[in-house]
């Protein structure tokens, strides 16, 4: 093990609790960001900014699918088990019925106000 002493350093800490008492230790990671600058990030502290406007919100749900939206996109997911259809025609019929049901619901929703509420 090699021991190094750094004199007069600039240490920035990102911690769960602000006060670090004398002889107290915390688990985390120490990063050297410059010649005499260091950053300590305590384990479990988020270092990224969350973007709540991109979190998906449920708009509608049907038997086989759901429609979700966020501030930028609309996502349609359909899940149809293989045992519910025998051929491509039956699968197409199920898809058409799901889309028609979702479309009827979407016509009654003011999507603009939903998106603005994000």
NUDREN-98801 format. One record per residue (C-alpha): residue in one letter; y, z, x. Coordinates in steps of 0.25 Angstrom, whole numbers, plus 5000, padded with zeros to 4 digits. Layout:
// residues N
<res=a&yy=Y&zz=Z&xx=X> .
...
***
This chain:
// residues 118
<res=x&yy=5000&zz=5000&xx=5000> .
<res=x&yy=5014&zz=4996&xx=5005> .
<res=x&yy=5025&zz=5005&xx=5002> .
<res=x&yy=5039&zz=4999&xx=5001> .
<res=x&yy=5052&zz=5006&xx=4999> .
<res=x&yy=5064&zz=4999&xx=4992> .
<res=x&yy=5077&zz=5006&xx=4993> .
<res=x&yy=5089&zz=5003&xx=4984> .
<res=x&yy=5082&zz=4995&xx=4973> .
<res=x&yy=5086&zz=4991&xx=4959> .
<res=x&yy=5075&zz=4995&xx=4950> .
<res=x&yy=5075&zz=4991&xx=4935> .
<res=x&yy=5065&zz=4997&xx=4926> .
<res=x&yy=5060&zz=4993&xx=4912> .
<res=x&yy=5053&zz=5005&xx=4906> .
<res=x&yy=5048&zz=5010&xx=4892> .
<res=x&yy=5056&zz=5023&xx=4894> .
<res=x&yy=5069&zz=5024&xx=4902> .
<res=x&yy=5068&zz=5037&xx=4910> .
<res=x&yy=5059&zz=5037&xx=4922> .
<res=x&yy=5058&zz=5051&xx=4927> .
<res=x&yy=5056&zz=5056&xx=4941> .
<res=x&yy=5041&zz=5054&xx=4946> .
<res=x&yy=5038&zz=5047&xx=4933> .
<res=x&yy=5030&zz=5034&xx=4934> .
<res=x&yy=5029&zz=5022&xx=4925> .
<res=x&yy=5019&zz=5010&xx=4925> .
<res=x&yy=5025&zz=4996&xx=4926> .
<res=x&yy=5029&zz=4985&xx=4935> .
<res=x&yy=5039&zz=4984&xx=4947> .
<res=x&yy=5045&zz=4971&xx=4949> .
<res=x&yy=5054&zz=4967&xx=4961> .
<res=x&yy=5064&zz=4958&xx=4956> .
<res=x&yy=5073&zz=4956&xx=4968> .
<res=x&yy=5075&zz=4962&xx=4982> .
<res=x&yy=5079&zz=4976&xx=4978> .
<res=x&yy=5077&zz=4975&xx=4962> .
<res=x&yy=5065&zz=4980&xx=4955> .
<res=x&yy=5061&zz=4981&xx=4940> .
<res=x&yy=5050&zz=4991&xx=4935> .
<res=x&yy=5044&zz=4987&xx=4921> .
<res=x&yy=5036&zz=4998&xx=4915> .
<res=x&yy=5023&zz=4994&xx=4909> .
<res=x&yy=5024&zz=4991&xx=4894> .
<res=x&yy=5039&zz=4987&xx=4894> .
<res=x&yy=5042&zz=4974&xx=4888> .
<res=x&yy=5049&zz=4965&xx=4898> .
<res=x&yy=5051&zz=4953&xx=4889> .
<res=x&yy=5060&zz=4951&xx=4877> .
<res=x&yy=5053&zz=4950&xx=4863> .
<res=x&yy=5058&zz=4939&xx=4854> .
<res=x&yy=5056&zz=4943&xx=4840> .
<res=x&yy=5062&zz=4930&xx=4834> .
<res=x&yy=5049&zz=4924&xx=4840> .
<res=x&yy=5039&zz=4933&xx=4833> .
<res=x&yy=5031&zz=4927&xx=4822> .
<res=x&yy=5033&zz=4931&xx=4808> .
<res=x&yy=5024&zz=4928&xx=4796> .
<res=x&yy=5030&zz=4919&xx=4786> .
<res=x&yy=5017&zz=4915&xx=4777> .
<res=x&yy=5002&zz=4917&xx=4777> .
<res=x&yy=4991&zz=4910&xx=4770> .
<res=x&yy=4976&zz=4911&xx=4770> .
<res=x&yy=4975&zz=4903&xx=4782> .
<res=x&yy=4988&zz=4903&xx=4789> .
<res=x&yy=5002&zz=4909&xx=4792> .
<res=x&yy=5016&zz=4905&xx=4795> .
<res=x&yy=5024&zz=4912&xx=4805> .
<res=x&yy=5038&zz=4910&xx=4810> .
<res=x&yy=5048&zz=4915&xx=4820> .
<res=x&yy=5062&zz=4911&xx=4824> .
<res=x&yy=5058&zz=4898&xx=4830> .
<res=x&yy=5045&zz=4894&xx=4824> .
<res=x&yy=5035&zz=4893&xx=4812> .
<res=x&yy=5020&zz=4895&xx=4815> .
<res=x&yy=5009&zz=4891&xx=4805> .
<res=x&yy=4995&zz=4896&xx=4808> .
<res=x&yy=4983&zz=4892&xx=4800> .
<res=x&yy=4969&zz=4898&xx=4802> .
<res=x&yy=4958&zz=4891&xx=4794> .
<res=x&yy=4944&zz=4896&xx=4796> .
<res=x&yy=4933&zz=4885&xx=4798> .
<res=x&yy=4925&zz=4890&xx=4787> .
<res=x&yy=4936&zz=4887&xx=4777> .
<res=x&yy=4935&zz=4872&xx=4778> .
<res=x&yy=4923&zz=4862&xx=4780> .
<res=x&yy=4931&zz=4850&xx=4785> .
<res=x&yy=4945&zz=4844&xx=4789> .
<res=x&yy=4949&zz=4841&xx=4774> .
<res=x&yy=4946&zz=4856&xx=4770> .
<res=x&yy=4954&zz=4861&xx=4782> .
<res=x&yy=4966&zz=4852&xx=4779> .
<res=x&yy=4966&zz=4857&xx=4764> .
<res=x&yy=4966&zz=4871&xx=4769> .
<res=x&yy=4978&zz=4868&xx=4779> .
<res=x&yy=4985&zz=4860&xx=4768> .
<res=x&yy=4984&zz=4872&xx=4758> .
<res=x&yy=4988&zz=4882&xx=4768> .
<res=x&yy=5001&zz=4874&xx=4772> .
<res=x&yy=5004&zz=4872&xx=4757> .
<res=x&yy=5003&zz=4887&xx=4755> .
<res=x&yy=5012&zz=4890&xx=4767> .
<res=x&yy=5022&zz=4879&xx=4763> .
<res=x&yy=5024&zz=4885&xx=4749> .
<res=x&yy=5027&zz=4898&xx=4755> .
<res=x&yy=5036&zz=4893&xx=4765> .
<res=x&yy=5044&zz=4885&xx=4754> .
<res=x&yy=5047&zz=4899&xx=4748> .
<res=x&yy=5052&zz=4906&xx=4761> .
<res=x&yy=5066&zz=4905&xx=4767> .
<res=x&yy=5061&zz=4902&xx=4782> .
<res=x&yy=5075&zz=4902&xx=4787> .
<res=x&yy=5078&zz=4916&xx=4783> .
<res=x&yy=5064&zz=4921&xx=4788> .
<res=x&yy=5067&zz=4914&xx=4802> .
<res=x&yy=5081&zz=4920&xx=4802> .
<res=x&yy=5075&zz=4934&xx=4800> .
<res=x&yy=5067&zz=4933&xx=4813> .
***
